[in-house]
C-alpha cells in the first residue's frame, strides 16, 4: 500500500438480509432498497483500482447465485476477512475469484510518509491485539456499532485504538451506509488513548 487515499474499510453490509433493517434500525423500504443504496454509496466512493478490506458478513440469508451479481457490481479490489454469516460465500458452489483473498484474520502493515502502520483486521473485536500497547490499530465489525456507541445511554464506549468500521457505524458518524476512508479512521483513532492491559505496559512501546 503506497497511497492510503485508495484504502477503504467496511463490514457488515448484510446484503440480502431483510431482518437486519429491524435489528439495526436501517431506514430502508425493503431489502432491495437497502441493497441498491449500499451498492450506490460504495461505488460513489470507490474506484476500480482502490483496495477495500471487508471485515465480514458481506451477505446473509441469501444464495451464491444472488450474491454474485451484487459483488460483481461493486468497484475495487476486495479483500474479505470472513465473518460468521459467510455461508453463501464459503459454499463450494460459489466462485470466489471476485475476492483478492478470503481469510479469517489479517494484519495489514505498511509505511506512509515515514509513519509505520500495523492494523489487525478481524470480524470480532479484541481487547488486545498485535502491538496494541504500542499504538497499533484494530478494526472490526460484528457489533453493528453497539460496542463503540451505547444506544440506550447515548454514550461512547471507545476502547483504545480500535474501532467498528461497519456500515452502521458509518451511518452514525458520516450519515451514509458506506465504507470508511483510511483518513476518516485515522482522524478518529488519532484522538484515542492507547489502552495497556498487560505486562507490555512495563516495557518500551515497540
Secondary structure, DSSP 4 states (H G I P E B T S, - for coil): ---GGGEEEE----BT-TTHHHHTT---SSHHHHHHHHHHHHHHH--TT-EEEE-S--B-S--HHHHHHHHHHS-SEEEEE--S--HHHHSTTS-GGGEEEEESEEEEEEEETTEEEEEEEESS--SS-TTGGGT-EEEE-SSTTTTTEETTTTEE---TTEEE-SHHHHHHHHSSSSPEEHHHHHHHHTTSPPP--SGGGGS---
